[in-house]
Amino acid sequence: MIKVGDTLPEITFSLRENGEGTNPTTADLFTNKKVVLFAVPGAFTPTCSNAHLPGYITLADKLADKGVDNIICLSVNDAFVMEAWGKSQNAEHVTMLADGGGEFSQAIGLAKDTGTFGGLRSGRYSMLVENSIVKALHIEAPGKFEVSDAQTMLASL
């Protein structure tokens, strides 16, 4: 499992913004940048939609004031779903990143198999990444939402 001090693995993602699709790599997203990355088990799910993503939307300006260049929300969903979820949540200052096949989540050891409920998903976590190196990591226990929220991340900066 990934830990503080580790370098993120090189992965190619799917991203849709403003109706256009791209395939940024880990390097594109994290090199020479200070980024808050948080992951959720699924777009449009209750805790993710009612608390996790909205917290980062609300505190986006305060995170930027602390030097954060980008906030990324990652989920094992396709790019179309992530784009639609972002639009439905007015997530203008959050990059809604698709880890469609779960490659990134598996590579960092934070994937989980939910069986027939949804299959492969990401665990819930947040991390601060500076120039592709993990500087802070907050991993939730299964079924919990206590340490990966935006307020906790803001307090750790």
Secondary structure by P-SEA (a helix, b strand, c coil): cccccccccbbbbbbbcccbbbbbcccccccccbbbbbbccccccccccccaaaaaaaaaaaaaaacccbbbbbccccaaaaaaaaaaaccccccccccccaaaaaaaccccccccccccccccbbbbbccccccbbbbbcccccccccaaaaaaac
